[in-house]
Amino acid sequence: MEIYLMQHGPALPKEQDPEEGLSPEGEARIRASGQALKKMGVSFDVIVSSPKKRSRQTAAIVAEAVGFKQEKIIETEKVKAMTPPEDTVEVLAGLSGAERVLIAGHLPSVAELASFLLTEGSKAAVQFEMGGCCRIDVEKLPTHSGRLRWYLLPAQLQLIAS
């Protein structure tokens, strides 16, 4: 399974939007990330999003860019900010037949999930940036021996998109 992890884009402050949706800069950053993924030939069998507005928007923008039907995006509490990685892995393991999965989520959970998939015991420090994306390949779930194939920062994705 190819697991793609993306932290949502920059959000509006709570005073401006009580649901903290993406800011205009956040929308533009995620749009560029989505376009870059499309240029790279990335596609998804499943997109999973947190129910938080900024993650839903991130998932929807990436879905549109890569030609994934937005109504097929799966929303789950199991990718919210404080979700233990074991809970998210349970969701991934339940996606029968899915080979390429994007999770649009939050910190610290996406970083914790990356660490869980890559190491056992000590933690791997994976520094996510809003709108950046990584790919981790796994043979089976659960695992602690995934392979980090790449991690691209938002600025690198922007260069690929342009």
Residue, then its C-alpha position, 0 to 999 in steps of 0.5 A: m500500500e502507498i500511504y500519502l500523508m498531508q497536513h492541511g493547509p494554513a487556516l483562518p483564525k478562529e475569530q475570522d472563521p469559527e470552523e477554521g477553514l483554509s485561508p486564501e493562502g492555504e487554498a492556493r498552497i493546497r491547489a499547487s500541491g494537488q497540481a504537483l501530485k497530478k503532474m507526478g502521476v499520483s492517483f488515489d484509490v481512497i482519500v481519507s479526511s478529518p471532519k475538521k473543515r480545513s482537512r475536508q477542504t484540503a482533501a477536496i482540493v487535492a481530489e479535484a486536482v487528481g481527478f478523484k470524485q469528492e463524494k467518495i472522500i471518507e471522513t473519520e474522527k480517526v485522523k484528527a489531531m490527537t488520534p493515536p496512530e494505532d487507530t488510524v492504522e486500523v482505518l487503513a487496514g480496513l480499506s480492502g483493496a486500496e493500494r494508494v491512500l491519501i490522508a488529509g489530517h493534522l499535527p501531531s497525528v500525521a507525524e505520529l502515524a509516519s513515525f509509527l509506520l517507519t519505526e518501532g520503539s524510538k520515534a522518527a522525527v518527520q517534520f511536516e509542513m502545511g500542504g507538504c506531502c510524504r509517501i510511505d510504502v508498506e507491505k502489510l498493516p500494522t507495520h513498523s517497517g514501512r519505507l519512506r519513498w519521499y517527502l516534498l515540502p510545499a515550496q517543492l510541490q509549488l515548483i513542480a506545479s508551475 
